[in-house]
Amino acid sequence: MFRLLDAEPLRQALAEPGVDLALLASDHVYESVIQVGEGAIDPAEYAPAVVAVKETTARGWLTIPATGRRPALRR
């Protein structure tokens, strides 16, 4: 879970002009909380992101909450 803090997709999102807050959720949190979140959270605002930090490679879900849009991820 702590590897998400060092993930490149999160760093890219935070480097965008005007972005002060970004959220990178684990795949487990996205599938069990965000995706089924009875209207409180819009899963369409999250973009899948590959997280590769040290020996960990996993899928995360990235959003920039203040903008209400999916982040544009560089490959």
Secondary structure, DSSP 8 states (H G I E B T S, - for coil): -GGGGG-HHHHHHHHSTT----EEEEHHHIIIIITT-TTTS-GGG-EEEEEEETTEEEEEEEEBTTTTB------
